[in-house]
Amino acid sequence: MLKYTEDHEWLKQDGDEIIVGITAYATEQLGDVVFIELPEVGREVDAGEEIVVIESVKAASDIVAPVAGTITAVNEALPDTPGAVNEDALGTWFFRIKPASMDLDGFMDEAAYNEMIG
């Protein structure tokens, strides 16, 4: 089951890790994504810390860490194919994080997220 943040990220629990991407709504707002800079594997991050840079034809934006933890993997194909996120936002992940806590109750479910974006 996916969870969502107010920053238009989706989160998917996979064992003791969380997979993170951005929503289709976010990609629609950004337009064509032309550049993505990912964090280093092994980096320890705090919740709310800016860890990914996205540039599109419309704007530059950041993705923040939804939880505190350690980056365990990044989607290494994304910097070479940033447009993949426009083609399949929910199927394109950015990074995996091993959270300090697996408590995802504070994030929105799909119905709440859809209500937020209207």
N, CA, C and O of each residue as an XYZ file, in Angstrom:
472
protein
N       0.848     -1.180      0.000
C       0.000      0.000      0.000
C       0.895      1.246      0.000
O       1.839      1.356      0.782
N       0.572      2.161     -0.886
C       1.348      3.398     -0.961
C       0.865      4.404      0.075
O      -0.315      4.449      0.423
N       1.792      5.195      0.551
C       1.502      6.345      1.407
C       2.002      7.576      0.666
O       2.830      7.473     -0.240
N       1.498      8.728      1.051
C       1.839      9.966      0.344
C       2.207     11.073      1.324
O       1.737     11.100      2.461
N       3.062     11.989      0.855
C       3.417     13.149      1.667
C       2.764     14.400      1.084
O       2.292     14.388     -0.053
N       2.739     15.458      1.853
C       2.223     16.734      1.355
C       3.150     17.325      0.294
O       2.761     18.240     -0.432
N       4.369     16.805      0.204
C       5.333     17.265     -0.811
C       5.226     16.449     -2.096
O       6.103     16.523     -2.958
N       4.143     15.666     -2.224
C       3.844     14.905     -3.439
C       4.838     13.775     -3.707
O       5.171     13.471     -4.853
N       5.292     13.172     -2.633
C       6.111     11.966     -2.744
C       5.228     10.764     -2.430
O       4.294     10.860     -1.633
N       5.529      9.629     -3.063
C       4.879      8.384     -2.651
C       5.913      7.532     -1.932
O       7.108      7.589     -2.220
N       5.416      6.742     -0.989
C       6.271      5.879     -0.179
C       5.713      4.467     -0.229
O       4.504      4.261     -0.122
N       6.587      3.514     -0.390
C       6.158      2.118     -0.390
C       7.089      1.326      0.517
O       8.303      1.311      0.314
N       6.511      0.671      1.517
C       7.314     -0.148      2.416
C       7.710     -1.429      1.712
O       6.873     -2.082      1.089
N       8.981     -1.796      1.806
C       9.499     -3.032      1.233
C      10.431     -3.646      2.269
O      11.611     -3.304      2.340
N       9.886     -4.557      3.072
C      10.681     -5.134      4.159
C      10.992     -4.062      5.186
O      10.092     -3.391      5.691
N      12.275     -3.905      5.493
C      12.648     -2.889      6.474
C      13.124     -1.603      5.800
O      13.805     -0.785      6.419
N      12.757     -1.429      4.518
C      13.123     -0.208      3.788
C      11.872      0.460      3.229
O      10.799     -0.140      3.169
N      12.036      1.711      2.825
C      10.968      2.453      2.172
C      11.486      2.901      0.808
O      12.584      3.444      0.693
N      10.673      2.662     -0.222
C      10.985      3.107     -1.577
C      10.264      4.438     -1.781
O       9.101      4.577     -1.405
N      10.958      5.428     -2.383
C      10.398      6.776     -2.516
C      10.429      7.232     -3.972
O      11.430      7.066     -4.670
N       9.319      7.808     -4.414
C       9.217      8.427     -5.738
C       8.340      9.652     -5.643
O       7.971     10.063     -4.542
N       7.995     10.247     -6.776
C       7.074     11.385     -6.760
C       5.810     11.011     -7.522
O       5.811     10.103     -8.353
N       4.745     11.720     -7.224
C       3.436     11.378     -7.779
C       3.266     11.909     -9.200
O       4.015     12.773     -9.656
N       2.260     11.370     -9.883
C       1.935     11.854    -11.223
C       1.539     13.331    -11.171
O       1.847     14.096    -12.085
N       0.852     13.726    -10.090
C       0.482     15.130     -9.936
C       1.745     16.015     -9.918
O       1.784     17.069    -10.553
N       2.759     15.572     -9.190
C       4.011     16.335     -9.120
C       4.661     16.454    -10.496
O       5.145     17.523    -10.868
N       4.671     15.363    -11.244
C       5.304     15.431    -12.571
C       4.502     16.322    -13.518
O       5.076     16.997    -14.373
N       3.170     16.324    -13.366
C       2.354     17.224    -14.193
C       2.661     18.677    -13.878
O       2.713     19.515    -14.777
N       2.864     18.976    -12.600
C       3.172     20.344    -12.195
C       4.568     20.761    -12.668
O       4.789     21.918    -13.027
N       5.496     19.817    -12.664
C       6.868     20.121    -13.070
C       7.012     20.269    -14.586
O       7.798     21.091    -15.058
N       6.268     19.489    -15.335
C       6.479     19.432    -16.781
C       7.589     18.441    -17.078
O       7.886     17.575    -16.255
N       8.198     18.558    -18.235
C       9.229     17.609    -18.643
C      10.465     17.717    -17.758
O      11.110     18.764    -17.706
N      10.790     16.632    -17.063
C      11.957     16.589    -16.189
C      13.205     16.393    -17.048
O      13.257     15.483    -17.875
N      14.209     17.246    -16.851
C      15.404     17.196    -17.692
C      16.681     16.878    -16.900
O      17.719     16.587    -17.496
N      16.613     16.930    -15.558
C      17.814     16.683    -14.751
C      17.395     16.170    -13.382
O      16.464     16.695    -12.771
N      18.085     15.147    -12.908
C      17.851     14.616    -11.559
C      19.199     14.314    -10.920
O      20.043     13.632    -11.500
N      19.383     14.841     -9.699
C      20.589     14.544     -8.924
C      20.154     13.775     -7.688
O      19.338     14.260     -6.904
N      20.697     12.582     -7.514
C      20.295     11.692     -6.423
C      21.306     11.738     -5.278
O      22.455     12.131     -5.480
N      20.883     11.340     -4.078
C      21.817     11.319     -2.934
C      22.780     10.134     -3.043
O      22.563      9.212     -3.828
N      23.829     10.178     -2.252
C      24.788      9.074     -2.225
C      24.244      7.941     -1.353
O      23.639      8.177     -0.308
N      24.471      6.716     -1.802
C      24.115      5.548     -0.999
C      24.970      5.569      0.277
O      26.171      5.834      0.239
N      24.324      5.286      1.381
C      25.017      5.297      2.674
C      24.858      6.594      3.438
O      25.215      6.682      4.612
N      24.321      7.603      2.768
C      24.138      8.910      3.408
C      23.050      8.820      4.480
O      21.973      8.274      4.240
N      23.337      9.349      5.637
C      22.332      9.427      6.699
C      21.633     10.767      6.576
O      22.281     11.807      6.459
N      20.303     10.739      6.602
C      19.522     11.959      6.392
C      18.512     12.138      7.520
O      18.131     11.190      8.207
N      18.096     13.384      7.681
C      17.034     13.710      8.625
C      15.733     13.883      7.860
O      15.750     14.228      6.679
N      14.620     13.651      8.513
C      13.315     13.889      7.892
C      13.220     15.358      7.495
O      13.542     16.241      8.290
N      12.781     15.620      6.275
C      12.645     16.987      5.789
C      13.894     17.543      5.128
O      13.868     18.652      4.595
N      14.985     16.794      5.153
C      16.237     17.239      4.532
C      16.143     17.109      3.014
O      15.706     16.078      2.504
N      16.551     18.148      2.294
C      16.527     18.118      0.835
C      17.630     17.191      0.344
O      18.806     17.418      0.627
N      17.252     16.134     -0.401
C      18.261     15.150     -0.795
C      18.272     14.843     -2.290
O      19.204     14.202     -2.775
N      17.257     15.287     -3.029
C      17.224     15.088     -4.481
C      16.926     16.422     -5.147
O      16.062     17.169     -4.688
N      17.637     16.722     -6.223
C      17.379     17.925     -7.012
C      16.741     17.488     -8.329
O      17.240     16.594     -9.012
N      15.627     18.139     -8.670
C      14.936     17.872     -9.931
C      14.840     19.184    -10.694
O      14.436     20.205    -10.136
N      15.206     19.158    -11.949
C      15.018     20.325    -12.799
C      14.143     19.915    -13.977
O      14.329     18.860    -14.582
N      13.184     20.783    -14.281
C      12.308     20.537    -15.417
C      12.326     21.758    -16.318
O      13.018     22.741    -16.052
N      11.555     21.674    -17.384
C      11.495     22.812    -18.299
C      10.798     23.999    -17.638
O      10.936     25.130    -18.103
N      10.048     23.755    -16.557
C       9.314     24.816    -15.868
C      10.018     25.345    -14.627
O       9.969     26.544    -14.352
N      10.676     24.458    -13.868
C      11.183     24.862    -12.561
C      12.216     23.879    -12.034
O      12.395     22.784    -12.569
N      12.886     24.298    -10.976
C      13.762     23.404    -10.222
C      13.062     23.117     -8.906
O      12.376     23.977     -8.354
N      13.239     21.911     -8.416
C      12.564     21.519     -7.190
C      13.445     20.544     -6.432
O      14.433     20.037     -6.965
N      13.086     20.290     -5.201
C      13.819     19.336     -4.386
C      12.871     18.278     -3.868
O      11.677     18.524     -3.697
N      13.406     17.114     -3.623
C      12.678     16.080     -2.903
C      13.324     16.002     -1.531
O      14.548     15.980     -1.399
N      12.475     15.961     -0.516
C      12.997     15.879      0.834
C      12.866     14.455      1.346
O      12.019     13.688      0.887
N      13.709     14.118      2.294
C      13.610     12.794      2.922
C      12.321     12.766      3.746
O      12.130     13.614      4.618
N      11.440     11.804      3.479
C      10.189     11.767      4.233
C      10.382     11.307      5.676
O       9.571     11.608      6.552
N      11.459     10.581      5.903
C      11.771     10.073      7.243
C      13.287     10.152      7.449
O      14.048     10.262      6.488
N      13.707     10.095      8.699
C      15.134     10.005      9.003
C      15.603      8.588      8.753
O      14.861      7.633      8.985
N      16.835      8.445      8.281
C      17.361      7.109      8.054
C      18.590      7.136      7.178
O      19.255      8.163      7.038
N      18.884      5.983      6.588
C      20.070      5.832      5.744
C      19.649      5.452      4.331
O      18.841      4.542      4.145
N      20.193      6.146      3.335
C      19.920      5.832      1.942
C      20.609      4.501      1.625
O      21.821      4.366      1.791
N      19.826      3.526      1.168
C      20.389      2.196      0.905
C      20.585      1.921     -0.591
O      21.377      1.056     -0.965
N      19.868      2.654     -1.439
C      20.011      2.469     -2.887
C      19.413      3.671     -3.602
O      18.536      4.348     -3.065
N      19.889      3.932     -4.816
C      19.302      4.967     -5.664
C      19.036      4.346     -7.035
O      19.678      3.371     -7.425
N      18.086      4.925     -7.750
C      17.769      4.468     -9.100
C      18.815      5.071    -10.038
O      18.659      6.190    -10.526
N      19.883      4.310    -10.278
C      21.032      4.832    -11.021
C      20.719      5.152    -12.482
O      21.492      5.857    -13.130
N      19.603      4.649    -13.014
C      19.234      4.942    -14.401
C      18.625      6.343    -14.535
O      18.633      6.917    -15.624
N      18.102      6.893    -13.442
C      17.376      8.160    -13.537
C      18.195      9.349    -14.037
O      17.697     10.098    -14.877
N      19.422      9.559    -13.566
C      20.174     10.711    -14.085
C      20.360     10.675    -15.607
O      20.436     11.724    -16.246
N      20.433      9.477    -16.185
C      20.592      9.354    -17.634
C      19.256      9.399    -18.377
O      19.214      9.713    -19.566
N      18.168      9.086    -17.675
C      16.840      9.066    -18.294
C      15.829      9.777    -17.395
O      14.871      9.150    -16.943
N      16.020     11.066    -17.127
C      15.122     11.764    -16.188
C      13.669     11.797    -16.651
O      12.762     11.902    -15.827
N      13.440     11.708    -17.958
C      12.073     11.736    -18.476
C      11.259     10.515    -18.099
O      10.039     10.514    -18.266
N      11.909      9.469    -17.592
C      11.183      8.254    -17.182
C      10.140      8.577    -16.121
O       9.085      7.945    -16.071
N      10.430      9.551    -15.280
C       9.477      9.905    -14.234
C       8.212     10.530    -14.821
O       7.136     10.399    -14.237
N       8.323     11.207    -15.965
C       7.140     11.764    -16.624
C       6.286     10.656    -17.248
O       5.060     10.752    -17.300
N       6.954      9.616    -17.712
C       6.243      8.532    -18.385
C       5.521      7.609    -17.404
O       4.438      7.108    -17.708
N       6.116      7.380    -16.227
C       5.535      6.459    -15.254
C       5.965      6.875    -13.847
O       6.896      6.308    -13.273
N       5.275      7.867    -13.311
C       5.671      8.415    -12.000
C       5.597      7.365    -10.893
O       6.510      7.266    -10.073
N       4.528      6.591    -10.864
C       4.383      5.608     -9.786
C       5.281      4.392     -9.985
O       5.514      3.638     -9.040
N       5.785      4.190    -11.190
C       6.672      3.068    -11.440
C       8.149      3.451    -11.422
O       9.016      2.601    -11.623
N       8.433      4.722    -11.182
C       9.810      5.201    -11.200
C      10.205      5.637     -9.793
O       9.718      6.648     -9.285
N      11.077      4.876     -9.182
C      11.511      5.212     -7.827
C      12.800      6.036     -7.880
O      13.557      5.966     -8.848
N      13.031      6.805     -6.837
C      14.224      7.645     -6.755
C      15.281      7.035     -5.834
O      16.450      6.907     -6.198
N      14.831      6.656     -4.614
C      15.796      6.090     -3.661
C      15.079      5.184     -2.679
O      13.860      5.230     -2.514
N      15.892      4.359     -2.035
C      15.403      3.506     -0.950
C      16.073      3.987      0.322
O      17.243      4.369      0.325
N      15.310      3.962      1.397
C      15.845      4.427      2.669
C      15.495      3.415      3.760
O      14.376      2.906      3.823
N      16.477      3.139      4.615
C      16.212      2.323      5.798
C      15.910      3.307      6.918
O      16.811      3.977      7.422
N      14.645      3.394      7.307
C      14.262      4.422      8.265
C      14.686      4.101      9.690
O      14.841      2.944     10.080
N      14.864      5.161     10.439
C      15.143      4.986     11.860
C      13.921      4.396     12.556
O      14.043      3.676     13.547
N      12.727      4.715     12.019
C      11.481      4.177     12.553
C      10.557      3.861     11.386
O      10.482      4.645     10.439
N       9.860      2.749     11.427
C       8.976      2.359     10.327
C       7.551      2.852     10.546
O       6.618      2.305      9.957
N       7.364      3.852     11.362
C       6.034      4.383     11.629
C       5.590      5.272     10.460
O       6.066      6.398     10.312
N       4.673      4.755      9.630
C       4.184      5.506      8.471
C       2.759      6.012      8.687
O       2.109      6.469      7.746
N       2.280      5.930      9.913
C       0.901      6.333     10.188
C       0.653      7.824      9.927
O      -0.484      8.221      9.671
N       1.684      8.638      9.986
C       1.501     10.073      9.800
C       1.368     10.498      8.343
O       1.148     11.674      8.056
N       1.501      9.546      7.422
C       1.402      9.877      5.996
C       0.000      9.582      5.479
O      -0.747      8.812      6.083
N      -0.349     10.202      4.355
C      -1.698     10.068      3.802
C      -1.846      8.769      3.010
O      -0.889      8.273      2.416
N      -3.068      8.230      3.015
C      -3.379      7.149      2.091
C      -3.813      7.780      0.762
O      -3.863      9.005      0.645
N      -4.123      6.957     -0.228
C      -4.440      7.473     -1.561
C      -5.670      8.391     -1.552
O      -5.683      9.423     -2.223
N      -6.693      8.012     -0.796
C      -7.914      8.826     -0.750
C      -7.634     10.210     -0.164
O      -8.121     11.217     -0.678
N      -6.859     10.254      0.897
C      -6.538     11.545      1.522
C      -5.663     12.394      0.596
O      -5.837     13.610      0.508
N      -4.727     11.743     -0.090
C      -3.871     12.489     -1.017
C      -4.704     13.061     -2.165
O      -4.554     14.229     -2.524
N      -5.575     12.239     -2.733
C      -6.411     12.719     -3.838
C      -7.307     13.868     -3.401
O      -7.563     14.791     -4.173
N      -7.780     13.810     -2.166
C      -8.596     14.912     -1.649
C      -7.742     16.180     -1.510
O      -8.219     17.281     -1.785
N      -6.481     16.027     -1.083
C      -5.597     17.189     -0.923
C      -5.339     17.887     -2.262
O      -5.357     19.115     -2.341
N      -5.100     17.096     -3.312
C      -4.769     17.728     -4.595
C      -6.028     18.144     -5.366
O      -5.953     18.845     -6.375
N      -7.179     17.699     -4.869
C      -8.446     18.127     -5.474
C      -8.705     17.443     -6.738
O      -9.730     17.688     -7.375
